[in-house]
Structure formats: structure tokens, C-alpha cells
Amino acid sequence: MTSVSLLNLRRTPRDTDLDVMGPVRLVRSARDIRRVRSGDVAVVDLPDLDRGAAEELRERGVAAVVNVAASSTGRYPNLGPQVLVGAGVPLVDGVGTDVLTSLKDGDTVGLDGTRLVRGDEPVAEGTLVDATSVEEMLSRGRNGMSVQLETLAANSGEYLRREHAMLLEGVGVPELATSLAGREVVVVLPGADARAELRSMRRYLKERKPVLVGVDSGADALMVAGYEPAVVVGDIAQMSDRTLRVAGEVVVTGSRRHAESEERLERLQRTSVGFPGASGSEEAALLLADARGARVVVTVGGFGTLEEFLDSARSGGATRFLTRLRLGAKLVDAKAITGLHRPRFTWLQVLLVLLVALVALGAAIATTPVGAEWFDSAHDWLSTTIEEVRG
């Protein structure tokens, strides 16, 4: 997969309609994705495009994605290209970084095959990613996964040495007004799967009434599903004003607790608690639930396979791995909950079932000669008893 330099592109008139057309939105990091609007052509600088970023781009309704980097370098089987191609979003790969300086937000551009054009002027050219190339990317990534696992092991040792007090003893984990001790806690992570998983958990949520914790944009997913988070954790820039007003408590992690966040919270008349020790929002939420005595922690919108873990972990893989290891058996995926949870029966439901069974049994007995005679006798006795009571 190679990119073509701007210097090698010639201005040529188009004799075919553009495949896609729309305003440019420059995305230099994953945090910039929140600026993307429906119909935008997202020009991104996201090497090894992961599933979370791809799902957010898809959810925001991008017309196309043009990556200045390689969407898959072969280091591990990242799932971002598969998400976009599977959703029918055109993905042009490896166009080179020059396009980031030659375009600005709002420029109208189009895709003409593998070329990005502005009017009749070619701006960049790359490689169109299709289903076949996605399979090739995944195959290369699986071959390189062993190196990623070795790196993960080395980084885990370093992180454990640096943060052992927090991981092993909960040192630095903030206090909460919300009681989690002995309770079930549902942690909703950002991701497109979160809303679907919340729908499948409705009976569980209604019956068990767990403490609801929203992480980053997962807090808004809770609100959309009709639930109010008791605690929100992470980057408040990814949360709506409505969510922040409704949330019981706000926990801002690490470097994200900056002046802009404080000003916004002050405007909303909300206060926050800082969690400087955790490296990511997800890790902070899980460690918070564990340190404050949660009995069970259910993650919604998380990953289920080794490939998904490596894809979601990025440079924070060591912290994510050790955090989950710290929670151990109390950590449960939402998919397991929906598969194992069975509804509770109330006494009223049991009585109704018994009543239906007795009526059915009586009807069946009355169809036999002996049963009919018994049924008539019982009816006469009941009528006589009622008359005596009235008299």
C-alpha cells in the first residue's frame, strides 16, 4: 500500500461523476473525531485505525474517510478498516501528510476513485481499501500479534512498578458520595455496541437496580437509553450538558482536569472529583468501582476477544490489562449477563400460573363421566353454602 506525492499529481479534468463529495474535516487525532459532522469527508491521521475510532466516524455519518497514514501497519489485527468497509464507508489509505496543509476545514472535496480532488484539482491519491484488502490487513496483523503481546508484557511490568500502590491497595482512588459497597455496578464504556447492549439488559437493569457509571461518551449512551448515571467518569468534553446536569457525581481523570473543564462545570453549577492516578477513563472507572467495594462490575460496550483487546488498548494496553486483572472474577461482560440472567417470578405471577393450571385441570376433569358427577356435586354444595350464608 503506497501513497502518491502531491508533486506527482497532475491537474486533469474529470470526465466522470465523483464517487463522494462533501466538506473536509481534518482529524489529526482521535479526540478530533467529535468535530466530524454528517456528510463530511474526514481526512484523518490515524495509523492502525482502531474499532472505537472507526465506529465513532461511522456513527457521525461520514461520507468517506481519507487516511494520511496506513490504516493497518500489520503490528496487530486492528478492526477499524473492517468497520468502515463493512458499513459501506469509502476508505482511501496512505495519501501522505501533505494533504493536511493543503486543505482546511470546510473545503469542498470529492473522491474520484482513489483520488481526492478539490474542484478539478487533484489533491492527493492513495489506495482504496475494500473487503479483500481488509482480509489481507487482518492476516498480516495476526502474524505481528506476538510482538504486540511481548510489548504488552514488558509495559505491564513497568506500569506495575510505577502504580503498584494504586493497583494493589487503592491508594489515590477518590472517595464517592454514592455507595458502591456490596452492590452491582454497571460501567458503560464508549462505543457503538453500548446502546444495543443496554437494550438487551433492560430486564436485568430493572430488576437488579445496579449503580450506573458512564465513561466518556458512554455517559450519553446511558441517557439516550433512558437511564440517569449515578457517576460519570473521564473526559467531560465527550459528555453533553444534560448528562452533566443529571449525573449524581462527576469524576475527571488525569490530564483531562484542565481549566476548560472546570469553567464548563462551573457554568453548569457542578463540582467534580479528580482522579489523577489512572491513565485512562475506563481504567479509572473500573478501579473506582473495585476500590469502593462493588460486588460485581458489569462492563457494557467493551471487548470480547484478544484481537479486540489489542485493537482497543493502543499504548494503554498495559494499564487496561492490569486493571482488568486486578478486578478478577468480579468483572463481567454485559453479553454474559444477558445470556445468564433469568427473570425473577413474583408471587402474583406464581398464583396466576396456579390458577390457570387449576382451571385447566377442572375443565379436563369435567369432561369425564366421574369428573362430571363430581363437578355437579361440588357446584351444588357451593350453591347451597352460598344460600345459607345469605340466609
Secondary structure in CASP SS format (residue, H / E / C, confidence):
PFRMAT SS
TARGET T0000
AUTHOR 0000-0000-0000
METHOD secondary structure of the structure
MODEL  1
M C 1.00
T C 1.00
S C 1.00
V E 1.00
S C 1.00
L H 1.00
L H 1.00
N H 1.00
L C 1.00
R C 1.00
R C 1.00
T C 1.00
P C 1.00
R C 1.00
D C 1.00
T C 1.00
D C 1.00
L C 1.00
D C 1.00
V E 1.00
M E 1.00
G E 1.00
P E 1.00
V E 1.00
R E 1.00
L E 1.00
V E 1.00
R C 1.00
S C 1.00
A H 1.00
R H 1.00
D H 1.00
I H 1.00
R H 1.00
R H 1.00
V C 1.00
R C 1.00
S C 1.00
G C 1.00
D C 1.00
V E 1.00
A E 1.00
V E 1.00
V E 1.00
D C 1.00
L C 1.00
P C 1.00
D C 1.00
L C 1.00
D C 1.00
R H 1.00
G H 1.00
A H 1.00
A H 1.00
E H 1.00
E H 1.00
L H 1.00
R H 1.00
E H 1.00
R C 1.00
G C 1.00
V C 1.00
A C 1.00
A E 1.00
V E 1.00
V E 1.00
N E 1.00
V C 1.00
A C 1.00
A C 1.00
S C 1.00
S C 1.00
T C 1.00
G C 1.00
R C 1.00
Y C 1.00
P C 1.00
N C 1.00
L C 1.00
G H 1.00
P H 1.00
Q H 1.00
V H 1.00
L H 1.00
V H 1.00
G H 1.00
A C 1.00
G C 1.00
V C 1.00
P C 1.00
L E 1.00
V E 1.00
D E 1.00
G C 1.00
V C 1.00
G C 1.00
T C 1.00
D C 1.00
V H 1.00
L H 1.00
T H 1.00
S H 1.00
L C 1.00
K C 1.00
D C 1.00
G C 1.00
D C 1.00
T E 1.00
V E 1.00
G E 1.00
L E 1.00
D E 1.00
G C 1.00
T C 1.00
R E 1.00
L E 1.00
V E 1.00
R E 1.00
G C 1.00
D C 1.00
E E 1.00
P E 1.00
V E 1.00
A E 1.00
E E 1.00
G C 1.00
T E 1.00
L E 1.00
V C 1.00
D C 1.00
A H 1.00
T H 1.00
S H 1.00
V H 1.00
E H 1.00
E H 1.00
M H 1.00
L H 1.00
S H 1.00
R H 1.00
G H 1.00
R H 1.00
N H 1.00
G C 1.00
M H 1.00
S H 1.00
V H 1.00
Q H 1.00
L H 1.00
E H 1.00
T H 1.00
L H 1.00
A H 1.00
A H 1.00
N H 1.00
S H 1.00
G H 1.00
E H 1.00
Y H 1.00
L H 1.00
R H 1.00
R H 1.00
E H 1.00
H H 1.00
A H 1.00
M H 1.00
L H 1.00
L H 1.00
E H 1.00
G C 1.00
V C 1.00
G C 1.00
V C 1.00
P C 1.00
E C 1.00
L C 1.00
A C 1.00
T C 1.00
S C 1.00
L C 1.00
A C 1.00
G C 1.00
R C 1.00
E E 1.00
V E 1.00
V E 1.00
V E 1.00
V E 1.00
L C 1.00
P C 1.00
G C 1.00
A C 1.00
D H 1.00
A H 1.00
R H 1.00
A H 1.00
E H 1.00
L H 1.00
R H 1.00
S H 1.00
M C 1.00
R H 1.00
R H 1.00
Y H 1.00
L H 1.00
K H 1.00
E H 1.00
R H 1.00
K C 1.00
P C 1.00
V E 1.00
L E 1.00
V E 1.00
G E 1.00
V E 1.00
D C 1.00
S C 1.00
G H 1.00
A H 1.00
D H 1.00
A H 1.00
L H 1.00
M H 1.00
V H 1.00
A C 1.00
G C 1.00
Y C 1.00
E C 1.00
P C 1.00
A C 1.00
V E 1.00
V E 1.00
V E 1.00
G E 1.00
D C 1.00
I H 1.00
A H 1.00
Q H 1.00
M C 1.00
S C 1.00
D H 1.00
R H 1.00
T H 1.00
L H 1.00
R H 1.00
V H 1.00
A C 1.00
G C 1.00
E E 1.00
V E 1.00
V E 1.00
V E 1.00
T E 1.00
G H 1.00
S H 1.00
R H 1.00
R C 1.00
H C 1.00
A H 1.00
E H 1.00
S H 1.00
E H 1.00
E H 1.00
R H 1.00
L H 1.00
E H 1.00
R H 1.00
L C 1.00
Q C 1.00
R C 1.00
T C 1.00
S C 1.00
V E 1.00
G E 1.00
F E 1.00
P C 1.00
G C 1.00
A C 1.00
S C 1.00
G C 1.00
S H 1.00
E H 1.00
E H 1.00
A H 1.00
A H 1.00
L H 1.00
L H 1.00
L H 1.00
A H 1.00
D H 1.00
A H 1.00
R C 1.00
G C 1.00
A C 1.00
R C 1.00
V E 1.00
V E 1.00
V E 1.00
T E 1.00
V E 1.00
G C 1.00
G C 1.00
F C 1.00
G C 1.00
T C 1.00
L H 1.00
E H 1.00
E H 1.00
F H 1.00
L H 1.00
D H 1.00
S H 1.00
A H 1.00
R H 1.00
S H 1.00
G H 1.00
G H 1.00
A H 1.00
T H 1.00
R H 1.00
F H 1.00
L H 1.00
T H 1.00
R H 1.00
L H 1.00
R H 1.00
L H 1.00
G H 1.00
A H 1.00
K H 1.00
L E 1.00
V E 1.00
D E 1.00
A H 1.00
K H 1.00
A H 1.00
I H 1.00
T H 1.00
G H 1.00
L H 1.00
H C 1.00
R C 1.00
P C 1.00
R C 1.00
F C 1.00
T C 1.00
W H 1.00
L H 1.00
Q H 1.00
V H 1.00
L H 1.00
L H 1.00
V H 1.00
L H 1.00
L H 1.00
V H 1.00
A H 1.00
L H 1.00
V H 1.00
A H 1.00
L H 1.00
G H 1.00
A H 1.00
A H 1.00
I H 1.00
A H 1.00
T C 1.00
T C 1.00
P H 1.00
V H 1.00
G H 1.00
A H 1.00
E H 1.00
W H 1.00
F H 1.00
D H 1.00
S H 1.00
A H 1.00
H H 1.00
D H 1.00
W H 1.00
L H 1.00
S H 1.00
T H 1.00
T H 1.00
I H 1.00
E H 1.00
E H 1.00
V H 1.00
R H 1.00
G C 1.00
END
